[in-house]
C-alpha cells in the first residue's frame, strides 16, 4: 500500500530525513514514534505528496508519486483522509457542514446522499445529535471525533493521523485510540499515526516504526518494539534522558 524507499530531505540547510525506508502493507495500522523534531511529520507530508524528497521513491498503491505533476498528485490525494493535530475544522461551519465539506467540494454529491453519509459517519464517531454545533462549542475530544469523521466520510483507502491525541487527558486519549481502532476495523483503511503517546498507542496498531536522526532505527510489532534492546528505543519507551544522551555521544 505504502512503500518509502531511501528518501532524503533537507530543509533550511538541515538534513531532516537521511535515507528513510519503510513498507506499510494494505490494511495495516502503523505508528511512527520518536522524539520531537526527528522528522515524523515531515515524513507524513512526503506520503501525502506535500513535500518532494531530494532523492528516493514514495510508492502509493503501486504509483511512484515522486515523479507526479500537481494534477496527478491531486488525484492520488483523493485516496487519503487526514486527521490534523489541531483538527483543522472550519470555525464558521457547523460540525455537519465541516464533515460534509469534502463530499460537496470534491465529489459534488447531491444533498440527500451527503446527509446520509454524514449522519452515518457521525454516528460511527459518537457525534450524531451534535451536528448543529460549531467547533467552539465542542470539547477537545469531540473536535478530534469531528476531524476523524471528516477524514472518513469519503471512505479513503489511506488515513494519516498527525498526533491525533495531542492535548487530551488520559481518559479522552484512550477513548480516541479506541475510536481509531473501531473505525479502522469498520472502514478497513490503511492507517499511519504519528504519535508521542507511548506505550498507549501500541495497543491499537499492528506495527511501530521508531524514527530518530532522520532514519528508521527499529520497525516491528508493538511486542517486538517493547522487547527491543536497542538503547535508543529503550530510552524512548522508558523516558530515560540518560540513555538518549549515551546514544548521541
Secondary structure, DSSP 8 states (H G I E B T S, - for coil): -EEEEEEEEEETTEEEEEEEEEEE-TT-EEEEE--TTSSHHHHHHHHTTSS--SEEEEEETTEEGGG--HHHHHHHHTTEEEE-TT----TTSBHHHHHHHHIIIII---HHHHHHHHHHHHHHTT-TT-TTSBGGGS-HHHHHHHHHHHHHTT--SEEEEESTTTT--HHHHHHHHHHHHHHHHHH--EEEEE---TTGGGGT-SEEEEEETTEEEEEE-HHHHHH---HHHHHHHHT-HHHHHHHH-
